[in-house]
Amino acid sequence: MMTTKPKISVIIPVYNVEEYIEKCICSLIAQTIKEIEFLVINDGSTDNSINLIKSFQDSRIRIINQENLGLSEARNTGIKKARGRYVLFLDGDDYLIDDESILNMYNIAEKYKVDVLVGNAVKIYDDGKYEEFYRDSQIFIERSMSSIEFLKTFILKDSMQIPVWMNLYRKDFLVNNNLYFKKGILHEDELFTPQVFLKAKNIGIYPKSFYGYIQRSGSIMSSSKNKSKKIQDMFYILQTYCWWCCKK
């Protein structure tokens, strides 16, 4: 157990990802920042994932066990248990591609005193090829922006990305604004991320790709199962925003 308070808490929901979790954890341990904790939320895994994590014997790893409640609740548990000033979300089947990324992101977040720091990711395929998520290079530069400026600029340049793991978040900003994930829905990022950007007063830009997003056929989003559930949840998200806009 760490004796000093971490600057960053990396929240890793884990559910049956034994084929991928070792690379995920290795990418965290390799990070050059030392004041960091790796908050593993065991969401009822039934495979060997947690035993593989325990084999690392790194004091910065904290494992929290819970019944299988789903990705949203696993992330919410992570937010509540995190001790760091900032939180970063990392799925157990993905990994970080740059050993200095968290240190650099922390320094930029502190430099501009941001609520959210926006970065980028690459999609990694089975054949070794990768594809970077699109961000217009003319606007994707280190700086800080107001929420309105950020939304207008990035939407007009088709550079808005929704995945929650592309961003670093100040924990007290999330907690004070009651920004948690909606339990029981798919596409939870599409609900969470816009709410974050609308609530944030100061948004910073980390103009690099740091996150490796593994493209696997068995993931929740790539599966053809529960198609009606996906459509239903997207309608729920749209209705939520319609209600929110009318309320405003």
N, C-alpha and C positions, 0 to 999 in steps of 0.2 A: 504494500500500500504506500502511495506517495505521501510524504510528510509535508510538502509544500503544496499550496493551492495551484492547480493547473491553470494555464492561460487559455487552453483550448480543451474542450471535451468533444471527442469524436464519437458519435452515436452510431452503433452498428447493429441493426436488427438482424437476428440470425434465425433462420428456419430452414433446416435441411439443405445446407449448401456445402456439404463436405468436400465436393470436388473443387471448390473455389476458395474456401475460407483461408487456407494457408497463405495463398498469394495475397489475399486481402490484408491479413495481419502482418505479413512480411513488409508490405508497402507502408504500413503505419510505423512499425518499429524502426524502419529506415529513415524516418523523418528527422531532420536535423534539430528541430525544436525539441527541447527536453521537458519543458513544463507543460505536459500534455497527459491526458488520460484517455484510454480507449474503453468506452462504455458499451460492453456487449450485452444486448438484450436478447436473452434466449427465449424466443417466442414458442416454447413448447416443442423444440426440435426432437425428432425421434431417431436421427441418424448419428453419425460420429462427429458432427461439427464441433460440439462443445469440448469433447475430449481432445480434439486437435488444437483448439485454442488454448486449453489448459497446458498442453505440452510446451508452450513457449515460455512459461514460468517468468513472465515479465510483470513486475510489480505495478506497472501502469495500467494493466488490464483489469477491469472490474467486470465481473459477470453477474448479471441480475436475471434470475429465473422467474418466468411467469408462464401461466397456461397459454395455449395458442389463442391469442386475441386478435391477431392480424397486424399488418404493417403499421397502420395508423396508431394503434394503441402501443405498439412497441416503441415507436418514435416518441409518443407522448411520455411514456415512462422514462425514456432517455432525457428528455427536456427537464422533467421534474427532478431527476437524480443527478444531473450534470453539475459539477462543481466549478467548471471553467467560466471565464468571462465571456467566451464565445463558444458556439456549438457548430459542428459540421456533421452532416449526415453522410454516411457511407453504407451502401447496401453490401451484404455479406458476400455476394457473388461478383463484386466489382473491386477495383483497387486504384490507388493513387499512382500516377505515372511520373511524378517529379518529387524527389526526396526533400527538396527545399520549399515545396509549395506552401505548406502550412505556416512555416516561419515567415515567408514573404507575405502571405495573406494577413497574418496577424499584424505585422509591421505596418502594412498599408491601412488596415482597419483602425489601428491606433493613431496613425498619422492624421487621418481625416475624421476620426471620431464618428464612425458610421454606425447605423443600425444594422445594415446589411451590406455585405461585400459580394459583388457579382463576379464570378469567374466563368470558365468554359470547360468543356469535356470533349472526349473523342469516343466514337463508337468503335469497338474492337471486334472483328469478325473471326470466325474459326480458321480462316485461311491466312491469318496474320495481317490482313489489310485493315486499315483504319480510316475513319472519316470524321473530320472535325465538325462539331455543331456550328452552324453559320452564325457569325457575328461580323458586322460591317467593320472593317479595320479602321475606317475613318472616325468612328465613334467609340470603338472598343479600345480606349486608351486610359491609362491611369489618371484618375481624378475622382471628385465627389460631386454629386448632383442632388437636387431636391427630388422628391418623389414624382412630382408633376413633370419636371424636366426629363427625368429618366424615362418615364412611361411614354411621353410624347416622342422623344428621340428614338428610343429603341423599337417602338411599335412602327413608326413611320419608316424606319430602315429595315424592317422585317428581321430584327435581331433580338426579339424577345424570346427567351427560352423558359420553360415552366418547371423542369425537374428541380426538386428541392435540394438535391445534392450538388448543384452548381454554385451554391452560395454559402457564405459564412454569415452566421447570425449572432448578434449580441444577445446573450441569454435573457438579461433583464428586460430587453425590448420585447421579446416574445412573451415572457411571463406577465409583464405589466399590461400588455394589450390582449391577454387571454388568447394568444395565437397558438392553437393546438390543432391536431389533425382530426378530421371527422371520422368517427369510428364506423366501420362496416361498409364503407364505400370503396369502389375502385376509382381510379383517376383522382386520388386524394390530392395529388400535387396541383391539379388544375383548380382546386378550391383553395388550398393553402397559400400557394405562391402569390397569386394576385392580391389576396388579402394582406400579405406581408408588404408588398410593394406600395399598396395604397395607404397603409398605416405608417410606413417608415418616413422619417423626416429627412434623413441623410443617407444616400445610397452611394457606395464606393465601387470602383471598377478595378478588378485585378485582371489585367489584359493578357491572360495566358490560359492555356488548357492544363488542368491539373488532375482531372478525373477520368479514369478509364471505365467506360460503360460497356460491359461484356454483352454481346448479342447472343442470347441462348434461346433455343426453341421452347424450353420448359418454363420460362418465366411467366409471371402473371399477365403481363401486358402483351406478350407475344402469343399467348395461347388463344385458340379459337373457342375455347370453352367459355361459358357464361356470357355469350355475346349479348343476350337480352339484359343481363345484369349491368354490363358496361354501358349500354344505351340508357337504361333507367337511371344510372348514377350520373351520367352526363346531363340528363334532363334536370335532375335534382340540383346539380351545380349551377346550371343556367337559371333555374328558378330562384336559387339563393341570391344570385347577383342581381336579378331583376328586382327582388324584394329589397335588397340592400340599396340599390340605386333610387328606388321610389322613396325609401325612408330618408335618404339624404336630401 
